[in-house]
Amino acid sequence: MLQLNFIRQNKEVVIKGLQKRNFSDDQLRIVDNILELDDNRKNIQSESDALLAQRNALSKEIGDLMKQGRRDEAEALKAQVAAAKEKADQLGITLADTKNQLEELLYQVPNIPHASVPEGKTADDNEVFKAWPQELPVLPESALPHWELAKKYNLFDLELGVKLTGAGFPVYRGKGARLERALINLFLDRATTAGYEEIAPPLMVNADTARATGQLPDKEAQMYYVERDDLYLIPTAEVPVTNIYRDVILNESDLPVKMTGYTPCFRREAGSYGAHVRGLNRVHQFDKIEIVRLEHPDRSYQALDEMLEHVSGLLNELELPYRVLRLCGGDMGFTSALTFDFEVYSAAQQRWLEVSSVSNFETFQSNRMMLRFRDSGQNRLLHTLNGSALALARIVAALLENNQTEAGIVIPAVLRPYTGFDIIN
């Protein structure tokens, strides 16, 4: 969340940032409400501190009177101490309630967009940051979408997933399962070669962990919740991996911290109906490799560029046509300051499929989780970044569709040492 001092010292910057996120005038009132609550908090705290000083002074005076044998005067002062204590207790309750209200409001304010974030309300307003430089592949009219290819070659089964769990839970089989595993291993190998420490995190997290990275309260409806244990299934490895450093103070020499993790991801939202969400286009469970970085604030945007190059390198190796979008203010995630989406071209469907989001959150997450580093004797908040490298379901969809031939589905050369086969037929 935003730091309170930042909001107070940069009110106009905050308002302009929220306007870029398309906040209405009514919604913008939250900024003034936060500052008013903070003023109230300060006044209550000052009154409480004054009462404490009064009680301490009276207590000392009572002690002096008792030593002098002036018991009646001391007893009279005790009544004043009792009254001050009662008032202080009431102020304590009011102060705690005010702090809770203030925190609740702060949790409702999204991150402020970076200056380079374009104006816009929906995904249609996103900016093409990097376009595919060549002609897009064109398949013959007989080409099949990936869900038909899956049936033809027995690669994954959505109907069986419905039987076992429900809609949106694919079951990978045979060479489909091996292709999935091959992609996971390739992406992890590339991440560890790039200096990311591999992490195998839990697949469920508690509310504190989900809140620290911004999934709560913003995305609560999208997460699977295990009520009996008060735990959430993770929507991405970002959540547990970033939280490894919650409440930690690092030395500057520890930076950067680079981590990667493979996990299944669980998301309740299924979107709308139609061909654009068929097959693996949108599912409730999918595999993903995440890369996470903790960076010095002066170097985080250089790190963001490096992450973009990393994801681009993976797609180049897979020989998939892709483009990169810079998300507009209206399409950005709640916690992000700047996000780039990678989309691959699905030749059979003739549409772009998102396979990665790479974001810089600046101090938004680190402020929630008190993730800091020592800088010249002072503790400063770190910048956190993460990106999908990559999300597999749609990668599988594009690979199957784009590489289909009359002889079968040709496996890209980079994957063959991992799959153990060159073609699916």
MIPAVEX-17743 format. One record per residue (C-alpha): residue number from 1; residue in one letter; x negated, y negated, z negated. Coordinates in nm, 3 decimals, decimal comma. Last residue first. Layout:
# residues N
   segu   lose         X         Y         Z
    NUM      A         X         Y         Z
...
# end
This chain:
# residues 425
   segu   lose         X         Y         Z
    425      N    -0,157     3,800     3,422
    424      I    -0,337     3,568     3,180
    423      I    -0,681     3,480     3,316
    422      D    -1,041     3,454     3,205
    421      F    -1,035     3,680     2,899
    420      G    -1,235     3,698     2,573
    419      T    -1,031     3,412     2,430
    418      Y    -1,317     3,230     2,257
    417      P    -1,592     3,274     2,519
    416      R    -1,323     3,189     2,779
    415      L    -1,217     2,860     2,623
    414      V    -1,476     2,628     2,780
    413      A    -1,411     2,779     3,124
    412      P    -1,043     2,684     3,125
    411      I    -0,814     2,993     3,130
    410      V    -0,635     3,060     3,460
    409      I    -0,267     3,148     3,428
    408      G    -0,170     3,420     3,677
    407      A    -0,248     3,533     4,032
    406      E     0,007     3,301     4,196
    405      T    -0,141     3,019     3,992
    404      Q    -0,059     2,855     3,658
    403      N    -0,324     2,624     3,514
    402      N    -0,117     2,309     3,463
    401      E     0,179     2,484     3,303
    400      L     0,000     2,712     3,060
    399      L    -0,257     2,450     2,957
    398      A     0,011     2,182     2,915
    397      A     0,228     2,395     2,686
    396      V    -0,073     2,518     2,485
    395      I    -0,183     2,157     2,429
    394      R     0,177     2,081     2,332
    393      A     0,169     2,336     2,051
    392      L    -0,192     2,279     1,954
    391      A    -0,223     1,941     1,789
    390      L    -0,590     1,841     1,837
    389      A    -0,817     1,689     1,717
    388      S    -0,540     1,495     1,548
    387      G    -0,678     1,179     1,391
    386      N    -0,767     1,022     1,062
    385      L    -0,904     0,703     0,915
    384      T    -0,953     0,568     0,562
    383      H    -1,116     0,237     0,471
    382      L    -1,279     0,216     0,130
    381      L    -1,169    -0,006    -0,158
    380      R    -1,443    -0,194    -0,338
    379      N    -1,613    -0,140    -0,676
    378      Q    -1,873    -0,403    -0,762
    377      G    -2,240    -0,359    -0,852
    376      S    -2,370    -0,439    -0,505
    375      D    -2,107    -0,216    -0,340
    374      R    -1,988     0,088    -0,531
    373      F    -1,717     0,279    -0,345
    372      R    -1,344     0,316    -0,395
    371      L    -1,047     0,547    -0,353
    370      M    -0,777     0,425    -0,591
    369      M    -0,518     0,656    -0,430
    368      R    -0,266     0,388    -0,338
    367      N    -0,535     0,131    -0,257
    366      S    -0,721     0,392    -0,051
    365      Q    -0,412     0,452     0,162
    364      F    -0,364     0,089     0,272
    363      T    -0,734    -0,005     0,265
    362      E    -0,794     0,019     0,644
    361      F    -0,539     0,268     0,780
    360      N    -0,728     0,332     1,104
    359      S    -0,543     0,573     1,327
    358      V    -0,587     0,848     1,586
    357      S    -0,266     1,015     1,706
    356      S    -0,296     1,331     1,911
    355      V    -0,107     1,564     2,145
    354      E     0,170     1,343     2,288
    353      L     0,323     1,497     2,599
    352      W     0,347     1,311     2,932
    351      R     0,598     1,420     3,193
    350      Q     0,618     1,605     3,522
    349      Q     0,772     1,912     3,356
    348      A     0,556     2,152     3,556
    347      A     0,258     1,915     3,552
    346      S     0,256     1,842     3,179
    345      Y     0,025     1,544     3,152
    344      V    -0,158     1,505     2,824
    343      E    -0,090     1,216     2,585
    342      F    -0,331     1,065     2,335
    341      D    -0,192     0,810     2,091
    340      F    -0,396     0,522     1,952
    339      T    -0,302     0,368     1,618
    338      L    -0,400     0,044     1,442
    337      A    -0,316    -0,077     1,091
    336      S    -0,139     0,246     1,000
    335      T     0,063     0,330     0,689
    334      F     0,419     0,297     0,822
    333      G     0,342     0,457     1,159
    332      M     0,336     0,238     1,467
    331      D     0,618     0,222     1,720
    330      G     0,752    -0,129     1,650
    329      G     0,410    -0,292     1,630
    328      C     0,295    -0,148     1,961
    327      L     0,090     0,168     1,992
    326      R    -0,231     0,164     2,196
    325      L    -0,186     0,446     2,444
    324      V    -0,451     0,687     2,573
    323      R    -0,408     0,894     2,890
    322      Y    -0,465     1,256     2,971
    321      P    -0,521     1,501     3,256
    320      L    -0,640     1,832     3,106
    319      E    -0,976     1,980     3,197
    318      L    -1,004     2,152     2,858
    317      E    -1,351     2,005     2,819
    316      N    -1,218     1,659     2,909
    315      L    -0,944     1,700     2,651
    314      L    -1,197     1,780     2,379
    313      G    -1,425     1,492     2,480
    312      S    -1,138     1,244     2,466
    311      V    -1,070     1,354     2,107
    310      H    -1,431     1,287     2,010
    309      E    -1,446     0,958     2,200
    308      L    -1,139     0,832     2,015
    307      M    -1,301     0,937     1,688
    306      E    -1,615     0,741     1,773
    305      D    -1,406     0,431     1,850
    304      L    -1,234     0,464     1,511
    303      A    -1,575     0,492     1,344
    302      Q    -1,678     0,160     1,503
    301      Y    -1,353     0,025     1,365
    300      S    -1,438     0,154     1,017
    299      R    -1,789     0,011     0,998
    298      D    -1,753    -0,309     0,791
    297      P    -1,488    -0,150     0,567
    296      H    -1,730     0,132     0,471
    295      E    -1,570     0,456     0,585
    294      L    -1,378     0,760     0,471
    293      R    -1,310     0,979     0,774
    292      V    -1,056     1,250     0,848
    291      I    -1,037     1,489     1,144
    290      E    -0,729     1,710     1,176
    289      I    -0,691     2,042     1,353
    288      K    -0,331     2,132     1,420
    287      D    -0,103     2,435     1,428
    286      F     0,272     2,395     1,470
    285      Q     0,588     2,439     1,265
    284      H     0,913     2,248     1,315
    283      V     0,887     2,238     1,694
    282      R     0,896     1,977     1,968
    281      N     0,758     2,027     2,318
    280      L     0,684     2,392     2,243
    279      G     0,988     2,523     2,428
    278      R     1,247     2,257     2,495
    277      V     1,232     1,902     2,357
    276      H     1,222     1,718     2,691
    275      A     1,474     1,962     2,840
    274      G     1,754     1,842     2,614
    273      Y     1,839     1,786     2,250
    272      S     1,726     1,513     2,015
    271      G     1,459     1,509     1,750
    270      A     1,352     1,814     1,553
    269      E     1,268     1,640     1,227
    268      R     1,182     1,888     0,955
    267      R     0,806     1,882     0,997
    266      F     0,565     2,155     0,888
    265      C     0,201     2,162     0,996
    264      P    -0,011     2,477     1,013
    263      T    -0,359     2,395     0,898
    262      Y    -0,710     2,342     1,033
    261      G    -0,926     2,093     0,849
    260      T    -1,195     1,838     0,925
    259      M    -1,392     1,608     0,698
    258      K    -1,630     1,314     0,745
    257      V    -1,743     1,102     0,448
    256      P    -1,940     0,804     0,576
    255      L    -2,073     0,713     0,334
    254      D    -2,235     0,877     0,032
    253      S    -2,510     0,609     0,025
    252      E    -2,243     0,351    -0,057
    251      N    -2,183     0,542    -0,377
    250      L    -1,838     0,690    -0,420
    249      I    -1,571     0,614    -0,681
    248      V    -1,303     0,885    -0,693
    247      D    -0,940     0,843    -0,801
    246      R    -0,822     1,033    -0,488
    245      Y    -1,118     1,179    -0,300
    244      I    -0,968     1,519    -0,221
    243      N    -0,655     1,322    -0,136
    242      T    -0,776     1,268     0,221
    241      V    -0,780     1,646     0,280
    240      P    -0,443     1,718     0,114
    239      V    -0,244     1,467     0,324
    238      E    -0,447     1,455     0,645
    237      A    -0,387     1,828     0,693
    236      T    -0,049     1,736     0,844
    235      P     0,323     1,764     0,761
    234      I     0,232     1,947     0,438
    233      L     0,493     2,158     0,263
    232      Y     0,614     1,962    -0,039
    231      L     0,615     2,070    -0,403
    230      D     0,857     2,027    -0,694
    229      D     0,831     2,397    -0,782
    228      R     1,203     2,477    -0,776
    227      E     1,271     2,206    -0,519
    226      V     1,037     2,327    -0,248
    225      Y     1,065     2,030    -0,011
    224      Y     1,012     2,039     0,365
    223      M     0,916     1,691     0,482
    222      Q     1,097     1,469     0,731
    221      A     1,343     1,319     0,482
    220      E     1,055     1,211     0,254
    219      K     0,878     1,022     0,532
    218      D     0,854     0,669     0,387
    217      P     0,866     0,743     0,011
    216      L     0,641     0,928     0,020
    215      Q     0,431     1,030     0,321
    214      G     0,205     0,732     0,249
    213      T    -0,132     0,893     0,180
    212      A    -0,108     0,854    -0,198
    211      R     0,262     0,938    -0,213
    210      A     0,213     1,288    -0,072
    209      T    -0,063     1,360    -0,325
    208      D     0,137     1,225    -0,618
    207      A     0,443     1,423    -0,502
    206      N     0,264     1,757    -0,516
    205      V     0,113     1,934    -0,218
    204      M     0,174     2,252    -0,022
    203      L    -0,040     2,401     0,257
    202      P    -0,350     2,408     0,039
    201      P    -0,675     2,292     0,205
    200      A    -0,935     2,478     0,414
    199      I    -1,196     2,206     0,463
    198      E    -1,466     2,197     0,731
    197      E    -1,721     1,920     0,685
    196      Y    -1,731     1,694     0,993
    195      G    -2,074     1,638     1,145
    194      A    -1,995     1,640     1,518
    193      T    -2,089     2,010     1,534
    192      T    -1,827     2,067     1,263
    191      A    -1,563     1,899     1,478
    190      R    -1,656     2,085     1,798
    189      D    -1,651     2,419     1,619
    188      L    -1,315     2,339     1,460
    187      F    -1,167     2,249     1,801
    186      L    -1,298     2,564     1,966
    185      N    -1,184     2,788     1,679
    184      I    -0,831     2,647     1,680
    183      L    -0,811     2,669     2,060
    182      A    -0,920     3,033     2,055
    181      R    -0,664     3,117     1,785
    180      E    -0,380     2,977     1,997
    179      L    -0,509     3,156     2,306
    178      R    -0,530     3,480     2,109
    177      A    -0,169     3,439     1,993
    176      G    -0,055     3,379     2,352
    175      K    -0,267     3,672     2,467
    174      G    -0,060     3,903     2,250
    173      R     0,221     3,723     2,071
    172      Y     0,298     3,380     1,930
    171      V     0,620     3,348     1,727
    170      P     0,772     3,001     1,756
    169      F     0,949     2,825     1,464
    168      G     1,167     2,546     1,606
    167      A     1,504     2,711     1,554
    166      G     1,528     2,937     1,251
    165      T     1,325     3,174     1,037
    164      L     1,291     3,535     1,152
    163      K     1,578     3,548     1,402
    162      V     1,518     3,196     1,530
    161      G     1,147     3,276     1,568
    160      L     1,245     3,582     1,773
    159      E     1,433     3,348     2,003
    158      L     1,129     3,124     2,037
    157      D     0,898     3,400     2,154
    156      F     0,539     3,336     2,254
    155      L     0,301     3,474     2,513
    154      N     0,500     3,760     2,673
    153      Y     0,368     3,689     3,027
    152      K     0,697     3,610     3,203
    151      K     0,872     3,495     2,886
    150      A     0,594     3,253     2,798
    149      L     0,582     3,131     3,157
    148      E     0,949     3,039     3,128
    147      W     0,883     2,838     2,813
    146      H     0,579     2,680     2,980
    145      P     0,774     2,531     3,269
    144      L     0,754     2,730     3,592
    143      A     0,602     2,640     3,930
    142      S     0,803     2,753     4,236
    141      E     0,825     2,395     4,363
    140      P     0,447     2,391     4,399
    139      L     0,245     2,200     4,139
    138      V     0,122     1,842     4,166
    137      P    -0,173     1,734     3,954
    136      L    -0,196     1,364     3,866
    135      E    -0,416     1,157     4,093
    134      Q    -0,732     1,037     3,924
    133      P    -0,820     0,764     3,677
    132      W    -0,594     0,876     3,390
    131      A    -0,525     0,548     3,211
    130      K    -0,696     0,421     2,898
    129      F    -0,534     0,161     2,673
    128      V    -0,187     0,194     2,822
    127      E     0,009    -0,039     2,595
    126      N     0,316     0,075     2,404
    125      D     0,638    -0,113     2,479
    124      D     0,836     0,193     2,591
    123      A     0,751     0,353     2,257
    122      T     0,984     0,101     2,093
    121      K     0,994    -0,253     1,953
    120      G     0,699    -0,438     2,100
    119      E     0,413    -0,677     2,038
    118      P     0,066    -0,536     2,096
    117      V    -0,170    -0,432     1,814
    116      S    -0,506    -0,604     1,869
    115      A    -0,470    -0,824     1,558
    114      H    -0,443    -0,514     1,338
    113      P    -0,096    -0,442     1,207
    112      I    -0,019    -0,508     0,838
    111      N     0,060    -0,186     0,654
    110      P     0,416    -0,116     0,554
    109      V     0,598    -0,276     0,259
    108      Q     0,842    -0,044     0,077
    107      Y     0,583     0,087    -0,171
    106      L     0,523    -0,271    -0,284
    105      L     0,891    -0,305    -0,369
    104      E     0,888     0,006    -0,588
    103      E     0,569    -0,113    -0,758
    102      L     0,728    -0,447    -0,845
    101      Q     1,040    -0,282    -0,984
    100      N     0,822    -0,052    -1,197
     99      K     0,613    -0,346    -1,321
     98      T     0,931    -0,537    -1,412
     97      D     1,067    -0,238    -1,606
     96      A     0,739    -0,200    -1,797
     95      L     0,737    -0,572    -1,880
     94      T     1,099    -0,567    -1,998
     93      I     1,026    -0,272    -2,227
     92      G     0,714    -0,441    -2,360
     91      L     0,906    -0,765    -2,408
     90      Q     1,151    -0,582    -2,632
     89      D     0,863    -0,436    -2,833
     88      A     0,705    -0,781    -2,859
     87      K     1,033    -0,924    -2,994
     86      E     1,048    -0,654    -3,259
     85      K     0,682    -0,708    -3,347
     84      A     0,732    -1,083    -3,378
     83      A     1,028    -1,027    -3,612
     82      A     0,824    -0,785    -3,823
     81      V     0,532    -1,029    -3,837
     80      Q     0,769    -1,309    -3,944
     79      A     0,910    -1,086    -4,220
     78      K     0,555    -1,010    -4,330
     77      L     0,498    -1,385    -4,368
     76      A     0,756    -1,403    -4,645
     75      E     0,591    -1,107    -4,820
     74      A     0,257    -1,287    -4,815
     73      E     0,409    -1,598    -4,971
     72      D     0,559    -1,386    -5,251
     71      R     0,228    -1,197    -5,300
     70      R     0,006    -1,496    -5,363
     69      G    -0,252    -1,291    -5,551
     68      Q    -0,543    -1,458    -5,371
     67      K    -0,637    -1,128    -5,205
     66      M    -0,275    -1,087    -5,097
     65      L    -0,279    -1,435    -4,944
     64      D    -0,594    -1,355    -4,742
     63      G    -0,442    -1,031    -4,610
     62      I    -0,121    -1,208    -4,516
     61      E    -0,323    -1,472    -4,327
     60      K    -0,503    -1,199    -4,134
     59      S    -0,170    -1,037    -4,047
     58      L    -0,028    -1,372    -3,943
     57      A    -0,320    -1,435    -3,705
     56      N    -0,292    -1,087    -3,557
     55      R     0,083    -1,122    -3,517
     54      Q     0,045    -1,461    -3,347
     53      A    -0,222    -1,324    -3,110
     52      L     0,010    -1,035    -3,023
     51      L     0,297    -1,276    -2,969
     50      A     0,081    -1,485    -2,735
     49      D    -0,018    -1,172    -2,540
     48      S     0,348    -1,077    -2,500
     47      E     0,436    -1,425    -2,380
     46      S     0,150    -1,413    -2,130
     45      Q     0,253    -1,066    -2,011
     44      I     0,613    -1,180    -1,967
     43      N     0,496    -1,480    -1,767
     42      K     0,262    -1,266    -1,552
     41      R     0,534    -1,011    -1,482
     40      N     0,779    -1,286    -1,391
     39      D     0,526    -1,429    -1,145
     38      D     0,476    -1,079    -1,002
     37      L     0,850    -1,041    -0,963
     36      E     0,865    -1,372    -0,778
     35      L     0,575    -1,267    -0,551
     34      I     0,741    -0,937    -0,468
     33      N     1,078    -1,099    -0,403
     32      D     0,911    -1,357    -0,178
     31      V     0,759    -1,078     0,034
     30      I     1,080    -0,872     0,027
     29      R     1,257    -1,166     0,189
     28      L     1,109    -1,046     0,518
     27      Q     1,378    -0,780     0,540
     26      D     1,652    -1,043     0,554
     25      D     1,464    -1,238     0,821
     24      S     1,437    -0,917     1,026
     23      F     1,120    -0,707     1,034
     22      N     1,012    -0,628     1,390
     21      R     0,677    -0,469     1,307
     20      K     0,516    -0,779     1,458
     19      Q     0,736    -0,973     1,216
     18      L     0,580    -0,770     0,935
     17      G     0,236    -0,883     1,047
     16      K     0,348    -1,244     1,072
     15      I     0,489    -1,224     0,718
     14      V     0,168    -1,069     0,583
     13      V    -0,050    -1,331     0,750
     12      E     0,176    -1,604     0,612
     11      K     0,147    -1,466     0,257
     10      N    -0,231    -1,428     0,265
      9      Q    -0,340    -1,511    -0,091
      8      R    -0,034    -1,363    -0,261
      7      I    -0,008    -1,062    -0,032
      6      F    -0,382    -0,993    -0,062
      5      N    -0,364    -1,026    -0,439
      4      L    -0,088    -0,764    -0,448
      3      Q    -0,295    -0,516    -0,250
      2      L    -0,102    -0,361     0,035
      1      M     0,000     0,000     0,000
# end
